[in-house]
């Protein structure tokens, strides 16, 4: 089977993935001090929709909690399994996080709207991790949540 089948593009495949997720680490999340930033309001909305959000901030290193949850500074530090890593990082910054993502081995990685890095997606897909690029998790998950 080709690694390309692990890079999801069809709405049906994305909905199937989202129907099975519960625990989401948000890489690049922003704190409540930035309510206008998508990296805060998207995970906040996902939490309201019932997902467990695990904050992994990049810029706010001294913040201890976001959305009432303890902060981790590396994905590999998070105890237990992760269904999905939601990435709020510029495309050119993603390679710097690949080692950490691969060490944690989440089921899937989601690059938010406007974020596309085909080389990083290929590395993740070849490692058996499902990848979605350039889509808003909040919008796609809302469709799935309505059906639940």
C-alpha positions as a printed NumPy array, in Angstrom:
array([[  0.   ,   0.   ,   0.   ],
       [  1.343,   3.44 ,  -0.92 ],
       [  2.075,   6.046,   1.747],
       [ -0.101,   8.414,  -0.29 ],
       [ -3.246,   6.683,   0.984],
       [ -2.359,   8.048,   4.446],
       [ -2.669,  11.648,   3.201],
       [ -6.419,  12.22 ,   3.305],
       [ -8.099,  14.555,   0.852],
       [-11.654,  13.257,   0.456],
       [-14.418,  14.556,   2.712],
       [-15.562,  10.977,   3.381],
       [-12.124,   9.79 ,   4.564],
       [-11.7  ,  12.893,   6.736],
       [-15.134,  12.387,   8.31 ],
       [-14.291,   8.741,   9.066],
       [-11.097,   9.843,  10.817],
       [-12.854,  12.556,  12.807],
       [-15.626,  10.212,  13.923],
       [-12.997,   8.213,  15.815],
       [-10.965,  10.924,  17.555],
       [-11.329,  12.093,  21.148],
       [ -7.896,  13.216,  22.403],
       [ -6.26 ,  16.097,  20.495],
       [ -2.879,  17.69 ,  21.206],
       [ -2.72 ,  21.233,  19.829],
       [  0.813,  22.134,  18.769],
       [  1.207,  25.901,  18.7  ],
       [ -1.896,  26.624,  20.792],
       [ -2.25 ,  30.161,  22.148],
       [ -3.579,  31.036,  25.583],
       [ -6.698,  32.873,  26.687],
       [ -4.67 ,  36.098,  26.396],
       [ -5.116,  35.77 ,  22.6  ],
       [ -8.861,  35.069,  22.118],
       [ -8.77 ,  36.556,  18.59 ],
       [ -6.132,  34.07 ,  17.351],
       [ -7.305,  30.906,  15.55 ],
       [ -4.706,  28.994,  17.606],
       [ -6.878,  29.779,  20.645],
       [-10.469,  29.955,  19.435],
       [-10.317,  26.808,  17.288],
       [ -9.169,  24.516,  20.15 ],
       [-11.595,  26.299,  22.508],
       [-14.462,  25.478,  20.131],
       [-13.264,  21.872,  19.816],
       [-13.256,  21.575,  23.609],
       [-16.846,  22.88 ,  23.703],
       [-17.733,  20.203,  21.123],
       [-16.491,  17.549,  23.544],
       [-12.92 ,  16.814,  22.483],
       [-10.145,  16.526,  25.071],
       [ -7.628,  19.252,  24.231],
       [ -3.996,  18.911,  25.312],
       [ -2.138,  22.236,  25.007],
       [  1.381,  22.253,  23.519],
       [  2.261,  25.946,  23.179],
       [  5.313,  27.141,  21.305],
       [  5.398,  30.855,  22.178],
       [  4.019,  31.   ,  25.716],
       [  6.623,  28.934,  27.528],
       [  5.703,  30.188,  31.008],
       [  1.983,  29.413,  30.784],
       [  1.05 ,  26.433,  32.975],
       [ -2.583,  25.9  ,  31.875],
       [ -4.636,  26.672,  28.773],
       [ -8.366,  25.905,  28.565],
       [ -8.07 ,  24.55 ,  32.121],
       [ -5.641,  21.842,  31.013],
       [ -1.972,  21.452,  31.97 ],
       [  0.509,  22.545,  29.317],
       [  3.178,  20.297,  27.8  ],
       [  6.136,  21.666,  25.868],
       [  6.793,  18.554,  23.806],
       [  4.332,  16.033,  22.407],
       [  6.533,  13.202,  23.687],
       [  5.955,  14.43 ,  27.282],
       [  2.191,  13.863,  27.072],
       [  1.127,  10.744,  28.971],
       [ -1.011,   8.231,  27.107],
       [ -2.093,   7.962,  23.495],
       [ -3.016,  10.888,  21.247],
       [ -5.592,  10.491,  18.514],
       [ -4.615,  13.608,  16.593],
       [ -2.083,  16.447,  16.656],
       [ -3.627,  19.705,  15.429],
       [ -0.777,  21.868,  14.093],
       [ -0.814,  25.673,  14.289],
       [  2.693,  26.299,  12.935],
       [  3.917,  27.869,   9.709],
       [  4.646,  25.296,   7.02 ],
       [  8.365,  26.053,   7.15 ],
       [  8.422,  25.415,  10.929],
       [  6.89 ,  21.929,  10.739],
       [ 10.145,  20.042,   9.985],
       [ 11.466,  21.214,  13.359],
       [  8.613,  19.322,  15.054],
       [  8.806,  16.075,  13.065],
       [ 11.098,  14.286,  15.514],
       [  8.74 ,  15.077,  18.412],
       [  5.651,  14.033,  16.411],
       [  7.284,  10.781,  15.328],
       [  8.391,  10.065,  18.92 ],
       [  4.777,  10.372,  20.123],
       [  3.286,   8.485,  17.157],
       [ -0.238,   9.934,  17.113],
       [ -2.812,   8.274,  14.912],
       [ -3.126,  11.419,  12.787],
       [ -1.672,  14.892,  12.231],
       [ -3.764,  17.81 ,  10.996],
       [ -2.201,  20.919,   9.413],
       [ -4.665,  23.788,   9.886],
       [ -6.061,  25.999,   7.114],
       [ -3.314,  27.631,   5.076],
       [ -0.678,  25.162,   6.274],
       [  0.725,  22.736,   3.748],
       [  4.081,  20.966,   3.783],
       [  4.091,  18.041,   1.374],
       [  7.564,  16.854,   2.398],
       [  6.591,  16.717,   6.09 ],
       [  3.289,  15.039,   5.201],
       [  5.201,  12.377,   3.276],
       [  7.559,  11.708,   6.215],
       [  4.585,  11.299,   8.566],
       [  2.585,   9.174,   6.118],
       [  5.556,   6.876,   5.477],
       [  5.711,   6.365,   9.263],
       [  2.087,   5.182,   9.198],
       [  0.551,   8.412,  10.513],
       [ -2.546,   9.752,   8.773],
       [ -2.183,  13.361,   7.561],
       [ -4.671,  16.078,   6.63 ],
       [ -3.374,  19.372,   5.219],
       [ -4.774,  22.876,   4.776],
       [ -8.149,  22.332,   6.439],
       [ -9.829,  23.776,   9.501],
       [-10.357,  21.097,  12.138],
       [-13.102,  23.159,  13.81 ],
       [-15.163,  23.359,  10.623],
       [-14.682,  19.703,   9.668],
       [-15.247,  18.408,  13.204],
       [-18.423,  20.469,  13.616],
       [-19.962,  18.46 ,  10.738],
       [-19.086,  15.175,  12.48 ],
       [-20.183,  16.411,  15.92 ],
       [-23.639,  17.302,  14.571],
       [-24.156,  13.717,  13.462],
       [-23.091,  12.193,  16.8  ]])
